């Protein structure tokens, strides 16, 4: 057994980037929406809708086959995330009443892009078909 301190510098870097003013890129619908929709279509998962919160979080609601088990749902979510992931990405999965939510922070650190460092904050909410998506907090 060991601890996870070897990953701490990369985690700390993404945390520091996420606190920078104007680090979250503008217009996530234009930058991420088509890629997310295409991956959902390929997986047979239905798009319900999207919105951008006042904090800049791109919230995407989808509907999936209720027979998907937790592992299959996670695999589908990571397939979608993989289409928008940048050089550094953190994902937090939460299971709540009626849906599973994946909170994603992804971005390009200073030394990984010829452009300005930037990132995205995305919330992917998966709700089984036939259930109403819970109201966003």
N, C-alpha and C positions, 0 to 999 in steps of 0.2 A: 504494500500500500504506500501511497505517496500523497502529497498535496498538489494543488493546482497552481502553485506560485509561478511556474514557468510561463503560464498564460497571462499572468497579471499585467505585464507591460502592454500587451496588445489590448487588453480590456480597458486599462487605464487610458490608453491613447484614444480609443473610441469614445470613452466617457468625456475626456477633455474636449475632443472635437465637437461632440454633441452640445456642449455648453457655449460654443462660440456663437456670437451674434451673427445672424443671417447665414449660418452654416447649412440649414435645411434649404435645399434647392426650391426655386419657385415652380409653380404649376406641375405638381406631381401627376395630375390627370394626363397631361400631354407627355410627360417624360416616362411614366410607368404604366399608364392605363392600358395601352395596346398590348404590351408584353404580358401583362397579367391576364387580360382577356383571352389572348391566344393560348396561353398555357392552360387556362381553365377549359377552353373549348376542347383542347387536345385530351384533357382528362375526363371530359364528359360531366364537368361540374358547372352548374348554372350561375351566371352572374345575376345578382339581385340589384345591386346599385353601389354607388360610391359617393363620397363627400370628402371635403377637406375641412378639418376642424379649425377653429380660430388659432389653435396652437401650431397649425401646419401639418397635422397628422393626416395622412391619406388613409381614409377608412373605406374598406372594401367589404361588402357583404355578399356572400355566396351561399348557394344551397346545394347540398350533396346527398347522395343516396344514403338513406338511414341505415342501410346494412353495412356500411363501412365501419370496421372496427377501429380502435384508437391508432393502431400501427398504420393501417392503410390511410387513415385521415392524415396522420403526420407525414407520411410519404407524399401524399398529394400536396400538402401545404409546402413542404420543402421543395417540391418540384416547381411550384409557383414562385417561391422565394428565390430559387436559383435563377430565375429569369430576370430578376431585378437586383440581385446581390452585387455589391461592389467589393472592393479589396478587403474591407473589414466589415463584419456583420455580426450582430447579436440578435438572438431570437428567444423570446420568452413565451411559453405555451401555457395557457390557462383554460381549465375546464369549468364551465359554469352551467347554470340551469338552462338547457336548451341550445347551447352553442359551445364551440371551442374557438378560442381567440389566440392568434399568433401576433405578438407585438414584435415588430422588426425595426431595428436601427441599422442602417447600412450606409457606408460612405467611403470616400477616397481620402486617405491620410495625405499629408503634405508631400511625402516623398514617393507617392505612387501614381501621380498624374501630372501631365504638363499644364493642366488647367488649375484653376483655383480649387482648393479642397472644398468638398461639398458632401451633402448626404441627404438621406430620406428617412422619414419616420412613417411606418406603415402599420396599420392594424388590419389584419385579415380575419374576418369573422365567418366561420363555417357553421351553418345551421342545417340540420337534417331537413330534407324536403318534407313538406307538410306541417312544419312548425314555423311560427313567426319568429323572425330575428328579434332578440331582446333589444330594447331601446339603448342607444349609445349613452354612456355616462355623461 
